[in-house]
Amino acid sequence: MKLKKDFIVHNVGDETLLVPTAEADFHGLVQGNKTVDTILNCLAEETTEEKILIALKEKYDGDEADMRADIADVIAKLRTIGAIDE
């Protein structure tokens, strides 16, 4: 899976924004934290949930089950707005 080209990741301080281009069907703004930023950065290239988990574990200390839940939640939301190429 990969983030569609119709979306741009923009960072403002500690906040991450996912901004759709004019070609995207979604017309809104997605705000996220540093965890979301790491997930979106992984999605810049073809990746898997397992590779994203590895990236999160390298960057943050935390419970693996919580990280897996965060990944699944973010990806589900991105799928809902049509931001993921499968």
PyMOL Python script that loads the backbone (N, CA, C, O; Angstrom):
from pymol import cmd

cmd.read_pdbstr("""\
ATOM      1  N   MET A   1       0.839  -1.176   0.000  1.00  0.00           N
ATOM      2  CA  MET A   1       0.000   0.000   0.000  1.00  0.00           C
ATOM      3  C   MET A   1       0.884   1.238   0.000  1.00  0.00           C
ATOM      4  O   MET A   1       2.049   1.200   0.396  1.00  0.00           O
ATOM      5  N   LYS A   2       0.294   2.334  -0.456  1.00  0.00           N
ATOM      6  CA  LYS A   2       1.055   3.568  -0.599  1.00  0.00           C
ATOM      7  C   LYS A   2       0.091   4.753  -0.571  1.00  0.00           C
ATOM      8  O   LYS A   2      -1.071   4.620  -0.954  1.00  0.00           O
ATOM      9  N   LEU A   3       0.571   5.903  -0.120  1.00  0.00           N
ATOM     10  CA  LEU A   3      -0.231   7.119  -0.129  1.00  0.00           C
ATOM     11  C   LEU A   3      -0.398   7.591  -1.572  1.00  0.00           C
ATOM     12  O   LEU A   3       0.571   7.641  -2.329  1.00  0.00           O
ATOM     13  N   LYS A   4      -1.623   7.935  -1.948  1.00  0.00           N
ATOM     14  CA  LYS A   4      -1.884   8.402  -3.309  1.00  0.00           C
ATOM     15  C   LYS A   4      -1.194   9.736  -3.560  1.00  0.00           C
ATOM     16  O   LYS A   4      -0.977  10.524  -2.640  1.00  0.00           O
ATOM     17  N   LYS A   5      -0.854   9.973  -4.819  1.00  0.00           N
ATOM     18  CA  LYS A   5      -0.194  11.218  -5.214  1.00  0.00           C
ATOM     19  C   LYS A   5      -1.103  12.429  -5.040  1.00  0.00           C
ATOM     20  O   LYS A   5      -0.632  13.565  -5.064  1.00  0.00           O
ATOM     21  N   ASP A   6      -2.401  12.196  -4.866  1.00  0.00           N
ATOM     22  CA  ASP A   6      -3.366  13.289  -4.712  1.00  0.00           C
ATOM     23  C   ASP A   6      -3.340  13.901  -3.315  1.00  0.00           C
ATOM     24  O   ASP A   6      -4.158  14.767  -3.006  1.00  0.00           O
ATOM     25  N   PHE A   7      -2.408  13.458  -2.466  1.00  0.00           N
ATOM     26  CA  PHE A   7      -2.321  13.960  -1.097  1.00  0.00           C
ATOM     27  C   PHE A   7      -0.890  14.378  -0.783  1.00  0.00           C
ATOM     28  O   PHE A   7       0.068  13.713  -1.177  1.00  0.00           O
ATOM     29  N   ILE A   8      -0.763  15.489  -0.067  1.00  0.00           N
ATOM     30  CA  ILE A   8       0.540  16.042   0.293  1.00  0.00           C
ATOM     31  C   ILE A   8       0.636  16.108   1.817  1.00  0.00           C
ATOM     32  O   ILE A   8      -0.298  16.544   2.490  1.00  0.00           O
ATOM     33  N   VAL A   9       1.769  15.673   2.347  1.00  0.00           N
ATOM     34  CA  VAL A   9       2.014  15.746   3.786  1.00  0.00           C
ATOM     35  C   VAL A   9       2.736  17.060   4.075  1.00  0.00           C
ATOM     36  O   VAL A   9       3.736  17.388   3.435  1.00  0.00           O
ATOM     37  N   HIS A  10       2.216  17.803   5.045  1.00  0.00           N
ATOM     38  CA  HIS A  10       2.794  19.098   5.413  1.00  0.00           C
ATOM     39  C   HIS A  10       2.943  19.137   6.930  1.00  0.00           C
ATOM     40  O   HIS A  10       2.011  18.795   7.658  1.00  0.00           O
ATOM     41  N   ASN A  11       4.106  19.550   7.401  1.00  0.00           N
ATOM     42  CA  ASN A  11       4.356  19.625   8.845  1.00  0.00           C
ATOM     43  C   ASN A  11       4.383  21.074   9.311  1.00  0.00           C
ATOM     44  O   ASN A  11       5.020  21.933   8.701  1.00  0.00           O
ATOM     45  N   VAL A  12       3.677  21.320  10.406  1.00  0.00           N
ATOM     46  CA  VAL A  12       3.646  22.637  11.039  1.00  0.00           C
ATOM     47  C   VAL A  12       3.928  22.417  12.523  1.00  0.00           C
ATOM     48  O   VAL A  12       3.044  22.011  13.276  1.00  0.00           O
ATOM     49  N   GLY A  13       5.149  22.684  12.931  1.00  0.00           N
ATOM     50  CA  GLY A  13       5.523  22.420  14.322  1.00  0.00           C
ATOM     51  C   GLY A  13       5.422  20.938  14.621  1.00  0.00           C
ATOM     52  O   GLY A  13       5.999  20.115  13.911  1.00  0.00           O
ATOM     53  N   ASP A  14       4.691  20.595  15.672  1.00  0.00           N
ATOM     54  CA  ASP A  14       4.504  19.194  16.054  1.00  0.00           C
ATOM     55  C   ASP A  14       3.292  18.568  15.384  1.00  0.00           C
ATOM     56  O   ASP A  14       2.968  17.409  15.641  1.00  0.00           O
ATOM     57  N   GLU A  15       2.630  19.323  14.536  1.00  0.00           N
ATOM     58  CA  GLU A  15       1.405  18.838  13.896  1.00  0.00           C
ATOM     59  C   GLU A  15       1.678  18.455  12.440  1.00  0.00           C
ATOM     60  O   GLU A  15       2.430  19.129  11.735  1.00  0.00           O
ATOM     61  N   THR A  16       1.065  17.385  12.017  1.00  0.00           N
ATOM     62  CA  THR A  16       1.170  16.921  10.640  1.00  0.00           C
ATOM     63  C   THR A  16      -0.180  17.096   9.968  1.00  0.00           C
ATOM     64  O   THR A  16      -1.220  16.748  10.526  1.00  0.00           O
ATOM     65  N   LEU A  17      -0.145  17.639   8.766  1.00  0.00           N
ATOM     66  CA  LEU A  17      -1.368  17.838   7.993  1.00  0.00           C
ATOM     67  C   LEU A  17      -1.290  17.013   6.722  1.00  0.00           C
ATOM     68  O   LEU A  17      -0.244  16.946   6.077  1.00  0.00           O
ATOM     69  N   LEU A  18      -2.394  16.389   6.370  1.00  0.00           N
ATOM     70  CA  LEU A  18      -2.514  15.691   5.098  1.00  0.00           C
ATOM     71  C   LEU A  18      -3.480  16.521   4.268  1.00  0.00           C
ATOM     72  O   LEU A  18      -4.655  16.658   4.606  1.00  0.00           O
ATOM     73  N   VAL A  19      -2.962  17.070   3.178  1.00  0.00           N
ATOM     74  CA  VAL A  19      -3.719  18.013   2.363  1.00  0.00           C
ATOM     75  C   VAL A  19      -4.000  17.384   1.004  1.00  0.00           C
ATOM     76  O   VAL A  19      -3.072  16.928   0.338  1.00  0.00           O
ATOM     77  N   PRO A  20      -5.260  17.351   0.580  1.00  0.00           N
ATOM     78  CA  PRO A  20      -5.572  16.812  -0.744  1.00  0.00           C
ATOM     79  C   PRO A  20      -5.273  17.837  -1.833  1.00  0.00           C
ATOM     80  O   PRO A  20      -5.415  19.041  -1.618  1.00  0.00           O
ATOM     81  N   THR A  21      -4.862  17.357  -2.991  1.00  0.00           N
ATOM     82  CA  THR A  21      -4.707  18.238  -4.148  1.00  0.00           C
ATOM     83  C   THR A  21      -6.073  18.400  -4.802  1.00  0.00           C
ATOM     84  O   THR A  21      -7.049  17.780  -4.378  1.00  0.00           O
ATOM     85  N   ALA A  22      -6.139  19.220  -5.818  1.00  0.00           N
ATOM     86  CA  ALA A  22      -7.412  19.462  -6.506  1.00  0.00           C
ATOM     87  C   ALA A  22      -7.958  18.192  -7.152  1.00  0.00           C
ATOM     88  O   ALA A  22      -9.166  18.081  -7.362  1.00  0.00           O
ATOM     89  N   GLU A  23      -7.091  17.233  -7.469  1.00  0.00           N
ATOM     90  CA  GLU A  23      -7.519  16.003  -8.130  1.00  0.00           C
ATOM     91  C   GLU A  23      -8.167  15.001  -7.174  1.00  0.00           C
ATOM     92  O   GLU A  23      -8.836  14.069  -7.621  1.00  0.00           O
ATOM     93  N   ALA A  24      -7.979  15.180  -5.883  1.00  0.00           N
ATOM     94  CA  ALA A  24      -8.525  14.235  -4.899  1.00  0.00           C
ATOM     95  C   ALA A  24     -10.030  14.398  -4.764  1.00  0.00           C
ATOM     96  O   ALA A  24     -10.565  15.501  -4.880  1.00  0.00           O
ATOM     97  N   ASP A  25     -10.703  13.276  -4.515  1.00  0.00           N
ATOM     98  CA  ASP A  25     -12.148  13.314  -4.273  1.00  0.00           C
ATOM     99  C   ASP A  25     -12.460  13.883  -2.891  1.00  0.00           C
ATOM    100  O   ASP A  25     -13.535  14.444  -2.677  1.00  0.00           O
ATOM    101  N   PHE A  26     -11.536  13.740  -1.967  1.00  0.00           N
ATOM    102  CA  PHE A  26     -11.706  14.243  -0.603  1.00  0.00           C
ATOM    103  C   PHE A  26     -11.358  15.724  -0.576  1.00  0.00           C
ATOM    104  O   PHE A  26     -10.331  16.133  -1.118  1.00  0.00           O
ATOM    105  N   HIS A  27     -12.195  16.517   0.045  1.00  0.00           N
ATOM    106  CA  HIS A  27     -11.952  17.960   0.132  1.00  0.00           C
ATOM    107  C   HIS A  27     -11.999  18.387   1.591  1.00  0.00           C
ATOM    108  O   HIS A  27     -12.989  18.952   2.054  1.00  0.00           O
ATOM    109  N   GLY A  28     -10.943  18.116   2.289  1.00  0.00           N
ATOM    110  CA  GLY A  28     -10.858  18.452   3.698  1.00  0.00           C
ATOM    111  C   GLY A  28      -9.403  18.466   4.110  1.00  0.00           C
ATOM    112  O   GLY A  28      -8.507  18.523   3.268  1.00  0.00           O
ATOM    113  N   LEU A  29      -9.179  18.416   5.385  1.00  0.00           N
ATOM    114  CA  LEU A  29      -7.839  18.450   5.932  1.00  0.00           C
ATOM    115  C   LEU A  29      -7.759  17.393   7.024  1.00  0.00           C
ATOM    116  O   LEU A  29      -8.675  17.269   7.837  1.00  0.00           O
ATOM    117  N   VAL A  30      -6.678  16.636   7.048  1.00  0.00           N
ATOM    118  CA  VAL A  30      -6.478  15.622   8.079  1.00  0.00           C
ATOM    119  C   VAL A  30      -5.322  16.090   8.957  1.00  0.00           C
ATOM    120  O   VAL A  30      -4.228  16.360   8.462  1.00  0.00           O
ATOM    121  N   GLN A  31      -5.571  16.183  10.258  1.00  0.00           N
ATOM    122  CA  GLN A  31      -4.541  16.597  11.203  1.00  0.00           C
ATOM    123  C   GLN A  31      -4.073  15.392  12.000  1.00  0.00           C
ATOM    124  O   GLN A  31      -4.860  14.505  12.328  1.00  0.00           O
ATOM    125  N   GLY A  32      -2.780  15.372  12.307  1.00  0.00           N
ATOM    126  CA  GLY A  32      -2.263  14.262  13.081  1.00  0.00           C
ATOM    127  C   GLY A  32      -1.059  14.655  13.908  1.00  0.00           C
ATOM    128  O   GLY A  32      -0.535  15.764  13.795  1.00  0.00           O
ATOM    129  N   ASN A  33      -0.630  13.721  14.744  1.00  0.00           N
ATOM    130  CA  ASN A  33       0.517  13.936  15.619  1.00  0.00           C
ATOM    131  C   ASN A  33       1.770  13.308  15.001  1.00  0.00           C
ATOM    132  O   ASN A  33       1.784  12.965  13.819  1.00  0.00           O
ATOM    133  N   LYS A  34       2.816  13.165  15.811  1.00  0.00           N
ATOM    134  CA  LYS A  34       4.076  12.613  15.304  1.00  0.00           C
ATOM    135  C   LYS A  34       3.948  11.147  14.895  1.00  0.00           C
ATOM    136  O   LYS A  34       4.633  10.700  13.976  1.00  0.00           O
ATOM    137  N   THR A  35       3.084  10.405  15.563  1.00  0.00           N
ATOM    138  CA  THR A  35       2.847   9.015  15.170  1.00  0.00           C
ATOM    139  C   THR A  35       2.245   8.964  13.770  1.00  0.00           C
ATOM    140  O   THR A  35       2.675   8.173  12.931  1.00  0.00           O
ATOM    141  N   VAL A  36       1.258   9.804  13.527  1.00  0.00           N
ATOM    142  CA  VAL A  36       0.642   9.876  12.194  1.00  0.00           C
ATOM    143  C   VAL A  36       1.686  10.303  11.168  1.00  0.00           C
ATOM    144  O   VAL A  36       1.700   9.789  10.049  1.00  0.00           O
ATOM    145  N   ASP A  37       2.554  11.234  11.535  1.00  0.00           N
ATOM    146  CA  ASP A  37       3.616  11.681  10.634  1.00  0.00           C
ATOM    147  C   ASP A  37       4.514  10.513  10.228  1.00  0.00           C
ATOM    148  O   ASP A  37       4.847  10.364   9.053  1.00  0.00           O
ATOM    149  N   THR A  38       4.901   9.694  11.189  1.00  0.00           N
ATOM    150  CA  THR A  38       5.748   8.535  10.893  1.00  0.00           C
ATOM    151  C   THR A  38       5.028   7.570   9.957  1.00  0.00           C
ATOM    152  O   THR A  38       5.628   7.055   9.013  1.00  0.00           O
ATOM    153  N   ILE A  39       3.756   7.326  10.212  1.00  0.00           N
ATOM    154  CA  ILE A  39       2.972   6.429   9.359  1.00  0.00           C
ATOM    155  C   ILE A  39       2.883   6.990   7.945  1.00  0.00           C
ATOM    156  O   ILE A  39       3.077   6.255   6.976  1.00  0.00           O
ATOM    157  N   LEU A  40       2.593   8.279   7.815  1.00  0.00           N
ATOM    158  CA  LEU A  40       2.486   8.901   6.489  1.00  0.00           C
ATOM    159  C   LEU A  40       3.821   8.887   5.757  1.00  0.00           C
ATOM    160  O   LEU A  40       3.862   8.681   4.544  1.00  0.00           O
ATOM    161  N   ASN A  41       4.918   9.104   6.487  1.00  0.00           N
ATOM    162  CA  ASN A  41       6.236   9.045   5.851  1.00  0.00           C
ATOM    163  C   ASN A  41       6.527   7.647   5.318  1.00  0.00           C
ATOM    164  O   ASN A  41       7.112   7.499   4.245  1.00  0.00           O
ATOM    165  N   CYS A  42       6.124   6.631   6.055  1.00  0.00           N
ATOM    166  CA  CYS A  42       6.293   5.254   5.576  1.00  0.00           C
ATOM    167  C   CYS A  42       5.463   5.018   4.316  1.00  0.00           C
ATOM    168  O   CYS A  42       5.890   4.311   3.403  1.00  0.00           O
ATOM    169  N   LEU A  43       4.275   5.618   4.278  1.00  0.00           N
ATOM    170  CA  LEU A  43       3.368   5.430   3.142  1.00  0.00           C
ATOM    171  C   LEU A  43       3.793   6.215   1.905  1.00  0.00           C
ATOM    172  O   LEU A  43       3.152   6.106   0.860  1.00  0.00           O
ATOM    173  N   ALA A  44       4.857   7.001   2.005  1.00  0.00           N
ATOM    174  CA  ALA A  44       5.368   7.710   0.832  1.00  0.00           C
ATOM    175  C   ALA A  44       5.882   6.711  -0.208  1.00  0.00           C
ATOM    176  O   ALA A  44       5.917   7.004  -1.403  1.00  0.00           O
ATOM    177  N   GLU A  45       6.276   5.539   0.262  1.00  0.00           N
ATOM    178  CA  GLU A  45       6.732   4.450  -0.603  1.00  0.00           C
ATOM    179  C   GLU A  45       5.834   3.244  -0.363  1.00  0.00           C
ATOM    180  O   GLU A  45       5.120   3.180   0.638  1.00  0.00           O
ATOM    181  N   GLU A  46       5.875   2.305  -1.272  1.00  0.00           N
ATOM    182  CA  GLU A  46       5.123   1.055  -1.089  1.00  0.00           C
ATOM    183  C   GLU A  46       5.574   0.415   0.219  1.00  0.00           C
ATOM    184  O   GLU A  46       6.772   0.247   0.447  1.00  0.00           O
ATOM    185  N   THR A  47       4.625   0.059   1.075  1.00  0.00           N
ATOM    186  CA  THR A  47       4.971  -0.479   2.390  1.00  0.00           C
ATOM    187  C   THR A  47       3.890  -1.426   2.890  1.00  0.00           C
ATOM    188  O   THR A  47       2.872  -1.637   2.230  1.00  0.00           O
ATOM    189  N   THR A  48       4.125  -1.986   4.054  1.00  0.00           N
ATOM    190  CA  THR A  48       3.159  -2.869   4.711  1.00  0.00           C
ATOM    191  C   THR A  48       2.961  -2.387   6.146  1.00  0.00           C
ATOM    192  O   THR A  48       3.726  -1.562   6.647  1.00  0.00           O
ATOM    193  N   GLU A  49       1.935  -2.907   6.795  1.00  0.00           N
ATOM    194  CA  GLU A  49       1.711  -2.554   8.198  1.00  0.00           C
ATOM    195  C   GLU A  49       2.883  -3.013   9.061  1.00  0.00           C
ATOM    196  O   GLU A  49       3.232  -2.345  10.034  1.00  0.00           O
ATOM    197  N   GLU A  50       3.490  -4.142   8.716  1.00  0.00           N
ATOM    198  CA  GLU A  50       4.636  -4.643   9.488  1.00  0.00           C
ATOM    199  C   GLU A  50       5.832  -3.705   9.372  1.00  0.00           C
ATOM    200  O   GLU A  50       6.521  -3.460  10.362  1.00  0.00           O
ATOM    201  N   LYS A  51       6.088  -3.180   8.183  1.00  0.00           N
ATOM    202  CA  LYS A  51       7.201  -2.238   8.004  1.00  0.00           C
ATOM    203  C   LYS A  51       6.934  -0.939   8.760  1.00  0.00           C
ATOM    204  O   LYS A  51       7.852  -0.344   9.324  1.00  0.00           O
ATOM    205  N   ILE A  52       5.682  -0.506   8.768  1.00  0.00           N
ATOM    206  CA  ILE A  52       5.323   0.699   9.525  1.00  0.00           C
ATOM    207  C   ILE A  52       5.540   0.448  11.016  1.00  0.00           C
ATOM    208  O   ILE A  52       6.043   1.319  11.726  1.00  0.00           O
ATOM    209  N   LEU A  53       5.163  -0.734  11.488  1.00  0.00           N
ATOM    210  CA  LEU A  53       5.367  -1.094  12.894  1.00  0.00           C
ATOM    211  C   LEU A  53       6.850  -1.034  13.253  1.00  0.00           C
ATOM    212  O   LEU A  53       7.211  -0.513  14.309  1.00  0.00           O
ATOM    213  N   ILE A  54       7.697  -1.557  12.396  1.00  0.00           N
ATOM    214  CA  ILE A  54       9.145  -1.520  12.642  1.00  0.00           C
ATOM    215  C   ILE A  54       9.616  -0.074  12.765  1.00  0.00           C
ATOM    216  O   ILE A  54      10.401   0.250  13.656  1.00  0.00           O
ATOM    217  N   ALA A  55       9.140   0.796  11.872  1.00  0.00           N
ATOM    218  CA  ALA A  55       9.531   2.212  11.914  1.00  0.00           C
ATOM    219  C   ALA A  55       9.077   2.872  13.217  1.00  0.00           C
ATOM    220  O   ALA A  55       9.824   3.647  13.814  1.00  0.00           O
ATOM    221  N   LEU A  56       7.864   2.568  13.655  1.00  0.00           N
ATOM    222  CA  LEU A  56       7.365   3.143  14.909  1.00  0.00           C
ATOM    223  C   LEU A  56       8.174   2.640  16.103  1.00  0.00           C
ATOM    224  O   LEU A  56       8.499   3.413  17.004  1.00  0.00           O
ATOM    225  N   LYS A  57       8.501   1.347  16.109  1.00  0.00           N
ATOM    226  CA  LYS A  57       9.262   0.770  17.220  1.00  0.00           C
ATOM    227  C   LYS A  57      10.674   1.345  17.288  1.00  0.00           C
ATOM    228  O   LYS A  57      11.237   1.483  18.374  1.00  0.00           O
ATOM    229  N   GLU A  58      11.254   1.682  16.121  1.00  0.00           N
ATOM    230  CA  GLU A  58      12.586   2.282  16.102  1.00  0.00           C
ATOM    231  C   GLU A  58      12.562   3.712  16.641  1.00  0.00           C
ATOM    232  O   GLU A  58      13.546   4.189  17.205  1.00  0.00           O
ATOM    233  N   LYS A  59      11.440   4.380  16.462  1.00  0.00           N
ATOM    234  CA  LYS A  59      11.345   5.798  16.813  1.00  0.00           C
ATOM    235  C   LYS A  59      10.765   6.041  18.208  1.00  0.00           C
ATOM    236  O   LYS A  59      11.130   7.011  18.872  1.00  0.00           O
ATOM    237  N   TYR A  60       9.872   5.170  18.648  1.00  0.00           N
ATOM    238  CA  TYR A  60       9.150   5.395  19.905  1.00  0.00           C
ATOM    239  C   TYR A  60       9.204   4.171  20.809  1.00  0.00           C
ATOM    240  O   TYR A  60       9.276   3.035  20.342  1.00  0.00           O
ATOM    241  N   ASP A  61       9.168   4.429  22.106  1.00  0.00           N
ATOM    242  CA  ASP A  61       8.990   3.360  23.086  1.00  0.00           C
ATOM    243  C   ASP A  61       7.499   3.252  23.328  1.00  0.00           C
ATOM    244  O   ASP A  61       6.821   4.262  23.518  1.00  0.00           O
ATOM    245  N   GLY A  62       6.996   2.060  23.321  1.00  0.00           N
ATOM    246  CA  GLY A  62       5.572   1.888  23.570  1.00  0.00           C
ATOM    247  C   GLY A  62       5.163   0.445  23.400  1.00  0.00           C
ATOM    248  O   GLY A  62       5.952  -0.405  22.987  1.00  0.00           O
ATOM    249  N   ASP A  63       3.930   0.190  23.722  1.00  0.00           N
ATOM    250  CA  ASP A  63       3.363  -1.140  23.629  1.00  0.00           C
ATOM    251  C   ASP A  63       3.090  -1.498  22.166  1.00  0.00           C
ATOM    252  O   ASP A  63       2.454  -0.730  21.444  1.00  0.00           O
ATOM    253  N   GLU A  64       3.567  -2.647  21.739  1.00  0.00           N
ATOM    254  CA  GLU A  64       3.394  -3.067  20.349  1.00  0.00           C
ATOM    255  C   GLU A  64       1.921  -3.175  19.964  1.00  0.00           C
ATOM    256  O   GLU A  64       1.546  -2.813  18.849  1.00  0.00           O
ATOM    257  N   ALA A  65       1.098  -3.663  20.862  1.00  0.00           N
ATOM    258  CA  ALA A  65      -0.334  -3.788  20.567  1.00  0.00           C
ATOM    259  C   ALA A  65      -0.963  -2.418  20.325  1.00  0.00           C
ATOM    260  O   ALA A  65      -1.806  -2.263  19.441  1.00  0.00           O
ATOM    261  N   ASP A  66      -0.550  -1.425  21.113  1.00  0.00           N
ATOM    262  CA  ASP A  66      -1.056  -0.063  20.911  1.00  0.00           C
ATOM    263  C   ASP A  66      -0.593   0.495  19.567  1.00  0.00           C
ATOM    264  O   ASP A  66      -1.357   1.154  18.862  1.00  0.00           O
ATOM    265  N   MET A  67       0.668   0.223  19.219  1.00  0.00           N
ATOM    266  CA  MET A  67       1.191   0.692  17.934  1.00  0.00           C
ATOM    267  C   MET A  67       0.425   0.055  16.774  1.00  0.00           C
ATOM    268  O   MET A  67       0.070   0.732  15.810  1.00  0.00           O
ATOM    269  N   ARG A  68       0.177  -1.239  16.874  1.00  0.00           N
ATOM    270  CA  ARG A  68      -0.583  -1.927  15.825  1.00  0.00           C
ATOM    271  C   ARG A  68      -1.985  -1.332  15.695  1.00  0.00           C
ATOM    272  O   ARG A  68      -2.492  -1.155  14.587  1.00  0.00           O
ATOM    273  N   ALA A  69      -2.599  -1.027  16.828  1.00  0.00           N
ATOM    274  CA  ALA A  69      -3.939  -0.433  16.811  1.00  0.00           C
ATOM    275  C   ALA A  69      -3.901   0.953  16.174  1.00  0.00           C
ATOM    276  O   ALA A  69      -4.791   1.304  15.399  1.00  0.00           O
ATOM    277  N   ASP A  70      -2.877   1.741  16.496  1.00  0.00           N
ATOM    278  CA  ASP A  70      -2.737   3.073  15.899  1.00  0.00           C
ATOM    279  C   ASP A  70      -2.566   2.977  14.388  1.00  0.00           C
ATOM    280  O   ASP A  70      -3.188   3.730  13.639  1.00  0.00           O
ATOM    281  N   ILE A  71      -1.728   2.055  13.947  1.00  0.00           N
ATOM    282  CA  ILE A  71      -1.497   1.871  12.511  1.00  0.00           C
ATOM    283  C   ILE A  71      -2.795   1.488  11.817  1.00  0.00           C
ATOM    284  O   ILE A  71      -3.153   2.075  10.796  1.00  0.00           O
ATOM    285  N   ALA A  72      -3.492   0.516  12.362  1.00  0.00           N
ATOM    286  CA  ALA A  72      -4.749   0.060  11.759  1.00  0.00           C
ATOM    287  C   ALA A  72      -5.771   1.187  11.702  1.00  0.00           C
ATOM    288  O   ALA A  72      -6.484   1.330  10.709  1.00  0.00           O
ATOM    289  N   ASP A  73      -5.846   1.990  12.762  1.00  0.00           N
ATOM    290  CA  ASP A  73      -6.800   3.099  12.820  1.00  0.00           C
ATOM    291  C   ASP A  73      -6.484   4.159  11.766  1.00  0.00           C
ATOM    292  O   ASP A  73      -7.376   4.613  11.049  1.00  0.00           O
ATOM    293  N   VAL A  74      -5.223   4.547  11.674  1.00  0.00           N
ATOM    294  CA  VAL A  74      -4.827   5.575  10.699  1.00  0.00           C
ATOM    295  C   VAL A  74      -5.060   5.079   9.281  1.00  0.00           C
ATOM    296  O   VAL A  74      -5.602   5.810   8.453  1.00  0.00           O
ATOM    297  N   ILE A  75      -4.661   3.853   8.991  1.00  0.00           N
ATOM    298  CA  ILE A  75      -4.839   3.312   7.642  1.00  0.00           C
ATOM    299  C   ILE A  75      -6.318   3.200   7.295  1.00  0.00           C
ATOM    300  O   ILE A  75      -6.708   3.489   6.164  1.00  0.00           O
ATOM    301  N   ALA A  76      -7.138   2.790   8.242  1.00  0.00           N
ATOM    302  CA  ALA A  76      -8.583   2.700   7.995  1.00  0.00           C
ATOM    303  C   ALA A  76      -9.154   4.072   7.649  1.00  0.00           C
ATOM    304  O   ALA A  76      -9.963   4.197   6.730  1.00  0.00           O
ATOM    305  N   LYS A  77      -8.737   5.092   8.377  1.00  0.00           N
ATOM    306  CA  LYS A  77      -9.216   6.449   8.095  1.00  0.00           C
ATOM    307  C   LYS A  77      -8.727   6.933   6.734  1.00  0.00           C
ATOM    308  O   LYS A  77      -9.473   7.583   6.002  1.00  0.00           O
ATOM    309  N   LEU A  78      -7.481   6.621   6.393  1.00  0.00           N
ATOM    310  CA  LEU A  78      -6.951   7.019   5.088  1.00  0.00           C
ATOM    311  C   LEU A  78      -7.692   6.311   3.956  1.00  0.00           C
ATOM    312  O   LEU A  78      -7.945   6.906   2.909  1.00  0.00           O
ATOM    313  N   ARG A  79      -8.036   5.054   4.166  1.00  0.00           N
ATOM    314  CA  ARG A  79      -8.821   4.325   3.161  1.00  0.00           C
ATOM    315  C   ARG A  79     -10.196   4.963   2.989  1.00  0.00           C
ATOM    316  O   ARG A  79     -10.699   5.070   1.871  1.00  0.00           O
ATOM    317  N   THR A  80     -10.799   5.384   4.092  1.00  0.00           N
ATOM    318  CA  THR A  80     -12.128   5.993   4.055  1.00  0.00           C
ATOM    319  C   THR A  80     -12.150   7.242   3.178  1.00  0.00           C
ATOM    320  O   THR A  80     -13.134   7.497   2.484  1.00  0.00           O
ATOM    321  N   ILE A  81     -11.071   8.017   3.209  1.00  0.00           N
ATOM    322  CA  ILE A  81     -11.037   9.247   2.400  1.00  0.00           C
ATOM    323  C   ILE A  81     -10.397   9.025   1.027  1.00  0.00           C
ATOM    324  O   ILE A  81     -10.226   9.971   0.258  1.00  0.00           O
ATOM    325  N   GLY A  82     -10.048   7.784   0.727  1.00  0.00           N
ATOM    326  CA  GLY A  82      -9.479   7.467  -0.583  1.00  0.00           C
ATOM    327  C   GLY A  82      -8.038   7.892  -0.755  1.00  0.00           C
ATOM    328  O   GLY A  82      -7.621   8.232  -1.862  1.00  0.00           O
ATOM    329  N   ALA A  83      -7.264   7.878   0.332  1.00  0.00           N
ATOM    330  CA  ALA A  83      -5.880   8.342   0.275  1.00  0.00           C
ATOM    331  C   ALA A  83      -4.858   7.226   0.076  1.00  0.00           C
ATOM    332  O   ALA A  83      -3.661   7.498  -0.028  1.00  0.00           O
ATOM    333  N   ILE A  84      -5.314   5.978   0.023  1.00  0.00           N
ATOM    334  CA  ILE A  84      -4.396   4.836  -0.071  1.00  0.00           C
ATOM    335  C   ILE A  84      -4.540   4.132  -1.417  1.00  0.00           C
ATOM    336  O   ILE A  84      -5.646   3.830  -1.864  1.00  0.00           O
ATOM    337  N   ASP A  85      -3.397   3.881  -2.050  1.00  0.00           N
ATOM    338  CA  ASP A  85      -3.338   2.990  -3.213  1.00  0.00           C
ATOM    339  C   ASP A  85      -2.975   1.615  -2.683  1.00  0.00           C
ATOM    340  O   ASP A  85      -1.964   1.454  -1.999  1.00  0.00           O
ATOM    341  N   GLU A  86      -3.794   0.631  -2.994  1.00  0.00           N
ATOM    342  CA  GLU A  86      -3.540  -0.728  -2.499  1.00  0.00           C
ATOM    343  C   GLU A  86      -2.599  -1.472  -3.422  1.00  0.00           C
ATOM    344  O   GLU A  86      -2.271  -2.630  -3.166  1.00  0.00           O
TER     345      GLU A  86
END
""", "prot")
cmd.dss("prot")
cmd.show_as("cartoon", "prot")
cmd.util.cbc("prot")
cmd.orient("prot")
